[in-house]
Amino acid sequence: GQNIDQPTEMTATEGAIVQINCTYQTSGFNGLFWYQQHAGEAPTFLSYNVLDGLEEKGRFSSFLSRSKGYSYLLLKELQMKDSASYLCAYMDSNYQLIWGAGTKLIIKP
Amino acid sequence: EAGVAQSPRYKIIEKRQSVAFWCNPISGHATLYWYQQILGQGPKLLIQFQNNGVVDDSQLPKDRFSAERLKGVDSTLKIQPAKLEDSAVYLCASSAGTGDVDEQYFGPGTRLTVT
């Protein structure tokens, strides 16, 4: 089956750190993607994890635990422009992306 | 490098009318995807092309939706006739298609409103 969950909305303060969690259940797995989507715009690629552990890319880091079906996206030194929806998606055994509904991140000054 | 182009950006039609969307992928990208994204949800794959062949169309409502990718480049997605529940953003994406796991690049989308 296809099941992927992430919080609907989160609020954080400019300059702070926020962690967006994503859990999934699947019998076939070929990696997990995080995309950023600003309101009214197309999703843009942030990260891809296929092995367990933390991948760091500037202010953004992504973590994966395959045994737990769990990933998180960590955003540091938050800026107002980080206000967006963050979509996690896993790639199934057919190499198709199965998307979560997205987490709307609101940054307050 | 030019990105994925889509047109129109916005479309408003009445139910039972027809509509067509156009997508031009990144040059050289073999794989093209059409997604439907309803407000507040993640994208849902409608159809995937590899060059001009269909890889997956299992979630395409074939009684009203059709898509083609002639010559393995541009693609069109058509809805005929439209229903109220078709109101959504239709995203086109492309990837290089050189491996099983490719980053997908999205176009700006077409926002369809069916009244």
Interface residues (C-beta under 8 A of the other chain):
Chain A: N30 G31 G40 E41 A42 P43 T44 F45 Y48 V50 L87 A89 M91 N94 Y95 Q96 L97 W99 G100 A101 G102
Chain B: V4 G40 Q41 G42 P43 K44 L45 Q48 D56 L91 D100 V101 E103 Q104 Y105 F106 G107 P108 G109 R111
